[in-house]
Amino acid sequence: MSVARENFKVQALITTLAIVLFSIKLVAYFLTKSLSVLTDALESIVNIAAGLIGLYSIYVASKPSDEEHPYGHGKIEFISAGVEGTLITLAGLFVIFQAFTHLAQPQPVLKVDLGIILIGITGVINYFAGIRSIITGEKNHSLQLVAAGKHLKSDTYTSIGIFVGLILIYFTGWTWLDPLVAFIFSGIIIYTGYKIVRTSIAGIMDEADKKILASLVQILKNNRTENWIDIHNFRIIKYGSTLHCDCHLSVPWYLNVNEAHREIELLTTLIREKFGKSVEFFIHSDPCKEFSCQICTKQNCLVRQHSFIKRIEWTVNNIASNTRHRILGGY
């Protein structure tokens, strides 16, 4: 199954599940008249809206690049995640408003036992659906699925709090706990929304993903060859599930075009083994310079002009630099 198809399938499952769970929570609300249950139901409405938006964004993101979008359509996922985060935040703010109203005028909570059962069931389903979405999203580098999964997990935590609150109300009869529980867990909803919006903005602004860069650096360090004298100006841009990588690779100056190209192919193959085929590379090969001898580990080099001093260990920071590596004070 292709990455795009798998992403669409999981998102469709999440959207369908959101509709089913919303129906269950709505029944629970009409039975109990509980504000905390309404909190859970409102978040499910957001799940439905976000799920439909997510389906469309994944469909658009899966389209191949064209003349108008040479880097593909993956950026739509960042916009979709931003909309979802905003909707989550607005739902949380609405619940806070309702909670203050109900704290001032407490309302009775009915049929608490049925509410406990229904909210418990939806919480368990949400949790496992969220885990599945996050695992698939991280594997396929889909921000939309990761955002949806985090939303479902936050929904689960909300359900747990509401579940506990309903149990306390059932045994104590303290109806004032209902708006208090709703108020507390609306904060979780708002924080989740903020984090999703923050991540989407980072993607739109092409903010460096240090986690992916660190993983790439480790792969390069573990498989470094003597012909890879230096790597610099390494950059990654995320377009949905597609990663666009470009860098400069310094190789011995006397390699012919075919030999230099083989080094580039070796590097790209290593990274694709980790990240799959959804990686595009733009690698420029540079000839080594005289000062490169001091950091070059190549054995039996017939044109070496200076003795080897030490190898520069690649890090997230120094491979991103737009300058060749060299020993300070060297040639």
N, C-alpha and C positions, 0 to 999 in steps of 0.2 A: 504494500500500500504506500502511495506517495505521501510525502510530508504534508502537502496541502490538503489531500483527501482525508488523512488522519486527523488533522486539525479541525477540518469542517465537521467530521463525524462526531468528535468529542464535543465541539461547541453545540451541535444540534442536540446531542444528548442532554447537555446542561440546560439548554433552553426548554426542552420538553419537560425535564425534571422540575424546572422553576415553575412551570404552569401547574403541574400536579401538586407540588408542595404548597403553592399559593392557595390552591383550592382547599387543601387540608387545613391550612392555618386560618383561612377565612371562616371555615366551618367552626374551628375552635374559638375564634373571636365572637361569632354570633351566639355560641353556646355559653361562653364565660363572661362576655362584656369586659374583658380584661384589657387594660391599656398596654400592658407588657406584651400580651399576645398580639395586639394590633401592631406593636413595634416590629415583631417578627414578620407579620403579614405584609407590612409596608416594604420591608427589605426584599421580600419575595417579588413584589411588584417591580422594584428596581431590577431584580434579577431577570425578570422577563424582558423588560425594555433593553437592558444591557445585553441580554442573550441574543435578541433579534439584531441589535446593532453589531454585535460581535460576529454573527453569521455573515452579515453583509461585508464586514471588513475583511474577514478571512477569505471570502469569495473574491473580493477585489484584489487582496494581497497575493492571491495565487495566480493572477494573470501574468503572463510573461512581459518582459520589458518591450517597449515600442519606441517610436520616434519621439513621442511627447513625454515618455517616462523611461529614459534610457537606463535608469537604475531600478526599474520595476515599480510596483505599486505598494510595497510593504509598509510605507510610512502611514498608511491608513490605519494600521493596527495601533499606532501610538495615539492617533486622534480618537479612535474608538475607546481605548483604555481611559483616555482623559475624560470622555463623556461619561463613562461608567463611574469613574471616581467622583465626578461632580454630582451625579445622581445619588450616589451613596451618601455623600456629605449632606445634600439637601434633605434626604430622608431622615438622617440623624438629627438635623436641626428641627425638623417638623415634630419629631418625637419629643425633643426637649421642651418645645412649646406646649405640647399636650400634657407632658408630665407636670409642668408647673401649674397648669390649669386644674389637673386632677388632685394635686397635692393640696390646693386651696379648697377644693370641693371633692372629697373622696367619694368614689362610686363603689357600689357593691360588686363583688366578683362571684359569678354563678358557676355551678357545675365544674368546680375546680378539678375534680378527679379526671373528668374527660379531657380537660385542657392539658393536664400533666401527661396523659398518654399520647395525645396527638402531637404535642410539641416535642416529646421525647423521640417519637418515630421520625419526625422531620429532621431533627438534629443529627441523628445517626446517618440518615441518608445523605444529608448535606456534607457531612464530614468526609465520607468516602468519595463522594463525587468531586469535592474540592481537591483531595489528594490526587485523584486520577488526572484532573485537569492540570495541576501544577507539574506533575511528573511528565506528562505529554508536552506541556508548554516549554519546560526547561530542556527537554530532549530535542525538540524541534525549534527552539529559540523563538517561540511565539509569545510576545508580550501579552496579547489578548487572552490566551488561555491561562497564562500565569496570573493575570489580573482577575480573571473569572474564578480561578481556583482559590485565590486569597480571599476574594469576596465570599465564596461559599464557606470557607473555613471561619471567617469572622461571623458569618451567619450562624455557624454551629456554636461558637462561643456565646453569642447572644442567646441562642436557644437554651444552652446549658444554664446560663444565669436566670433566664425566665423560668426554666424547669425547676430550679432550686427555689426561686421566689414563689412559684405556685405551690410547691410542697409546704413552704413555711406558712403561706396564707391558709392552706388546707388544715394545718394542725393548730394554728394560732388564731385564725380569724382576723388577723390584722390587715385590713384592706388597704391601709396607707402604704403597705410594702409594694403594692402593685405599681403606682407611679414612680416610686423610688427606684425600683428595679429597672423600669423603663428608662429613667433618667441616667442611671449609671451605664447601661449598656448602649445607650445612644452615643455615648462618648467613644466607645470602641468602634461603632459604625463610622463616626466622623473621622477618627484617626486612620482607619483603613482607607477611606475615600481620599484623604490627604496623601497617603503614601502612594496610591495608584496614580493620582494626578501628578505627583512629583516625578514618578518614574516615566510617565508619558511625556512630560515636558523635557526631561533629560534626553529621551530618544529623539524628539523633534529637533532639539538643539544639538544633536550629535555629540552629547557628552560622552567622554571616554568611559568605557565599561571596564573597570579595573579587574573585575573577576574574570572576564574572558581574556583580557590581556595577560593576567597572571598565569592562566592555564596554558596559553600559547607560549609564553616564555619558558615554562617548564618543559613543554614538548621540545622546543628548540634546544634547550640546554641538555636534555637527555639524549638527543640524537645529533648533536653538533658534529660536523665533519671538518677536517682540516682545511677544506677549500672554502668554508664559510668563515672568512676572516672577520667580517664585521656585518652587523645588521643595525640599521638606524632608520629614523623617520617612519617607524612602524605605526600605522593608524588603522582603526577599525570603525566602520560606519554600519549601523544596524538598520536594515530595511525590513521590518517584520521578522520573518524567520530566515532571511538572507543576510549573511555577513559579507561586507565588502572590505577586503584587506589590501593595503598597499604598503610597500616598504622598499628600501634600498639594500641590496645584498652585495657586499664587497667580496670579490673572488680574485684569484691570482691574475695579474694583467695579461699573462701570456696564454690564457685559455682561449680557444677559438669560440665562435658563436655557438656551435653545437654543444661544446663542452660546458659553456656557461649556462646554456639552456637546460642541460641535464641537471645541473645543481638546483636550478629553479624548480624543475619538475619534482625533484626529490623533496624539496621543502614543502611544496604544495600537497604532495601525496601524504606526507606525514600529518599535516594539519587536517586534511580531509578524512583521514582515518579516525580522527577525534571528533570532528564537527559535522561529518557527512558531506554530501554533495552541494548543500546549500551555502557554499562559500565561493566567492569570486575573488580572484587575485590579480593584482596589478603590481608586479615585482620588477624593479629596475636593477640591472646588474651593473655594479661599479668596478672598475679596475683598481687593484690595490695601489697604494702610494708608497713612497719611500718610508714614511713614518709608520706604515702598517707592519713593517718587519718586526718591530718591537713587540707586537701583540699577536703575531702570526705563529701558529704551532706547526705549520707544514714542515714535514721532514724532507731532507735531501733537496731543498730548493736551490737550483743552480744559479739563480739571479738574486739571492738574498744579499742585501747591502748592509744590514745591521743585525746585531745579535738579538735573539729573543729575550725579552725581559720578563713579561708576565702576560697571561691571558686575561682579557677583560671579561668578567662574568656579566652576562646579560641580565638586566632587571627590567621591571615594568617602566621605570623612569628613563633609563639610559637608551633603551631601544626606541623610545618615542622621540628622542632628541633628533633634531634635523642636522646634526653634525657627525662626522665620522669619529669613531673612538680612537684615542691615542694616549700615549703616556705623557703626562704633563711635563713640560720641559724637554720633551724629545725633539727629534728632527722634524 
